Amino acid sequence: MKALMVDYMSEVIDEGLKDLGIELDKEMLPTSERLASIIAPYDILIMRVDPFINKEVLDAATNLKAIFVGSTGTNHIDKEYANEKNIPIFNSPGQNANAVAELVIAKVLDLYRNTVQAQNEVKGGIWNKYRWIGREMRNKTMGIIGFGAIGRRVAEFANVFHMNVIAYDPFLKPEDIKQEYVKLTTLDEVIENSDVVTLHVPLTPDTKDMFNDESMARMKDGAIIINAARGGIVNEEALYKYIKNGKLGGANLDTISNELGSGGLDTMDVPVESPLFELDRVYVTPHIGGSTIDAQDDIGAVVINNLKTHFNL
Ligand SMILES: O=C(O)[C@H](O)COP(=O)(O)O
């Protein structure tokens, strides 16, 4: 069999494929059009969240037997069409949970301690320790939307920081929650009672704009939003409005709605802009939640394992 890898991934995958005698070709970050033009000979596609796997790619993939995704999200794949074509998709849920949860905590601390603004001021030549009076996580309420592997790990860390932890997940019942310090509650309670809201749900028609003008208006004054999930879950016009007018205390984003990196990235160093970047209290990173050596190696092992199981190797 021949595999094609289209993103930067752990060498665990290269080694695993070699051991299995599967030939591996690589083409880093092709566009969907380019992928469609080269995919025909391959039995296996190995990828992260780029590029979009649309009908054109799937139609061109005449030999494709399976797609292995080294990420949790699969919103960049036309799953219905892949299903029609009998091409199964195997993702790697949970493998980057610790990496994403660590980033979430770093993001809360950054906003609470004003690290980006304070650093910018110092590097701009001004030393003033009195401007940057922060807040502590202790005794604040962490509201987690989506209580899968990432949400659970965020809860664990938040508990260590002495936060109250509440969570909303429409697919769970209270008895499903094994962490006794977590209260499973309604979306309304998470919106209205959290000091920190962190999102860990996929982008679907149900979650698109879940945080919009109406929900942000009901949040606590000074609350912050952390989005290390998918950009479209937070309505950015509303976010701009409520951070600009001081109702919200800030947002720390690892993803934005016009992000080119989540399906469609065709090169590196992609120019990006957003009105949100004008706001000092919006901190942003370029979708690096799962980008640790540790997580990528774990993901690599799962990709190889899924491949062995699926093909009975
Ligand atoms: O869906 C995911 O697992 C994350 O968004 C990570 O995406 P990545 O593979 O680009 O790190």
The ligand as a Tripos MOL2 file, in Angstrom:
@<TRIPOS>MOLECULE
LIG
   11    10     1     0     0
SMALL
NO_CHARGES

@<TRIPOS>ATOM
      1 O1         -8.7470   19.1750   16.1370 O.co2     1 LIG1
      2 C1         -7.7080   19.1670   16.7710 C.2       1 LIG1
      3 O2         -7.2460   18.1340   17.2940 O.co2     1 LIG1
      4 C2         -6.9490   20.4280   16.9800 C.3       1 LIG1
      5 O3         -7.5890   21.5220   16.4490 O.3       1 LIG1
      6 C3         -5.5150   20.3220   16.5710 C.3       1 LIG1
      7 O4         -5.2880   20.5210   15.2490 O.3       1 LIG1
      8 P1         -3.8060   20.2850   14.6870 P.3       1 LIG1
      9 O5         -3.7200   18.8770   14.2400 O.co2     1 LIG1
     10 O6         -3.6420   21.2490   13.5620 O.co2     1 LIG1
     11 O7         -2.8300   20.5410   15.8070 O.co2     1 LIG1
@<TRIPOS>BOND
     1     1     2 2
     2     2     3 1
     3     2     4 1
     4     4     5 1
     5     4     6 1
     6     6     7 1
     7     7     8 1
     8     8     9 2
     9     8    10 1
    10     8    11 1
@<TRIPOS>SUBSTRUCTURE
     1 LIG1         1 GROUP 0 **** ****
